[in-house]
Amino acid sequence: MAEQPDLPHLRDLLGDAWVDAEIFGENPQHALGRWCRKDPTNAWLPHVESLVRNLLTSNRVTLDRAALAVKLKAEYVSTLAELETAVFLEQSEFQVVLEPFAPERGADLRADFNDVPYYLEVRAVGDSEEDDRFNGVSNELFALLNTIDSHYSANITVGEEYAPRGPRLREAMKVAVEGLKILEEELWERATLYYSPKGGSLLNPGGDYSGHATGASGALHRNVVETADFVVRFQNTGRRNDRTTATAARPFKHIPEPDQTHKRLNKIMNKKREQLPKDSRGIVVIDCSDLFMLTDFSIDAALYGDLMVHFEPVAPGQPVGPPIPYRNGRGLFAKTSRVSAVLFHRRFVETGTIKQDWQVYPTNRANADTIRLSAVELARFGQLGDRANLAAEEAPGNTA
């Protein structure tokens, strides 16, 4: 047994009883406890302990300990992003207040530098809602089948209308269990189960249905197969196992769908901006550590609009000039005066240590009601990259 790590500040904030049960207990439900069970030497426990130590001991941080304890116990992923942001700002010599508008709704953080206040709203973005739905459905199916001993493995294709703990999924699971009972009696080498909420179900021995049946029964079978949105392909493993192993997949789409990450980001940030006060230096923080394949294209499109091109008009017979790129203004910044910048945060593990990256994207809104940040201000929040042209000094009409 590995020695338990010392967590004095987590114990101080959350209490000894909670830490012993939910981090070091036999059956922890909290993410920190699950990490500890998986690997007692994991990097996440010392990381969170360090964050809490910084917040509890710094004279530049103001917080409600009881409120923070409740959030950390219940909403680990989103609270972790808030803690990391608060510590990042504190270490950048901001005066930081957590939940400055409590008990009213408002920004998650206020950070003051030289008596200038900035308001930050933090959101952790991971899998899409569709991924969350599919993962929830898959976990529910696996949990059920893992309790059933059988000779079979199951490869499940589940449609988009099934939701975790939903009535449609419960009915499909009943049909799958009934199908397994029949298979255990017949011991076919393979079989395919089709389930259609409107058409009924069909368990076809030998694999996928070939459409060979004729007459009224053939028409009924074809209707079930054609309308089925829950399909299970059973394969006999040759021996009885203490559980039915399973895999799950989405239906195959013949026409690939374009990436919509930029639209999802835009929608999320558009909601978050409402938490920021008007006439202020507002910043939306997006923790995208668990959002895989996030591209610069998606970020730029979400913030500044879709990339378009146009050509200058020419007289008939004249050669067309070079394409002129521009943004169509459908991004977040065009919609609001409350957001001066968006900060993208990523955490990653490198050689057993958690490291972080902060990239700041300034608004390109030129309206007089928008507070733009200077290059010096922007640099305090993260790496500016090639976006220095969007600092306040470069704003249209700036006379400073």
C-alpha positions, 0 to 999 in steps of 0.5 A: 500500500502506498503511503497516503499523501498529506493533504492539510489544506484540503482537510482544513477546507473539507474536513477530515471525515469527508477526506477520509471517506471521499478521497481515501475511502473504500468506495469514493464517489468524488473524482479525487477519490477515484483518481486516488484509488486508480493511482495513489501517486497521481498528480491531481491530489497534490495539484488541488492541494496546492491550489487550495493552499494558495487560496487559503493562505494568500493575503491577495485572495478573498473567499467564502470558505464554506461556499468553496467547500460546497462547490469543490465537493459537488462540482469538481470539474467546473470548480477546479477550473475556477480554482486554477484561474483564481490562483493564476491571477493571484500569482500574477499579483491581482487582488482576487475575490471569489463569487464577488456578487454572492448570494446574487448571480454574477461573475465567478471572480473579480480581479483587481490590478492597480485598483482597476477591476476585471470580472471573469466568468469561468466555464469548463468545456468537455465532451459535447452534449451529444457525447455526454448523451451517448456515453450515458446511454452506453454506460447504462447498457454496459452496467446492465449487461455486465450483471448477466452471465451468458455465452454471448458478447454484444455489439450495440448500435444505438440511435440519437433518440435514446437518453440515459434513464429514459423510457425508450432506453428502458424498453430497448434494454428489456428487449435485449435481455429477452433476446439473451434469454432466447439465445441461451436456450438456442445457443446460436452461433450469432444473431442480430436483434432489431428494435423499433419503438413503433414497429416492434422487435425481431431476433434474427438467427445467423446474423443480419436480416437478409430480407428472404421472408415473403408475404405478410410476415416478410413485410412485417420483418422488413418494416422492423429492420428498416425502422430499427434504431436499436440494433444488437449483434450477438456473438457466441463466445464458445463458453459461458461467462460471468457477464455479457461483454458489450461495445456500443456505437452510433449509427453510421452516417453516409454523409459526414457532418461538418465540425460544429465546435465553433457554433457550440463554443459561441453558444456557450460563451454567449450564455456566459457573457450574461453573467458579466456586469455591463460597462466593465472589463469582462473576461470569459474563461474557457477551460478546454482541457478536456475538449479534444481536437479544438482548432484555431479555426474553431476558436477564431470562428466562435469569437470573430465570425466565419472566415469569408472571401470576396473579390473586388468588382471588375469591368467585363473582360478584366481579370479577377483580382486576388481574394480578400478574406474577412470575418462575417461578424457572427462571432461572440464579440460582435454580439456584446459590449460586456466581453473585453477578452476571452481566455482559453485555458488548457491543463496537461500532464508532463513528466508527472506534473500538471502544467497550464497554458493561457491564451488571451483573445481580445475583442475586435469590437470597435463600438464606443460602448466596449472597453478594450484592453491595452497590450500590457493589460492583455499580457497579464492574462495570458499569451497574446500571440499574433493578436497584438493588433487587437489591443486597445492601442490599435483600436479604430479611433484611438488617439492615445 
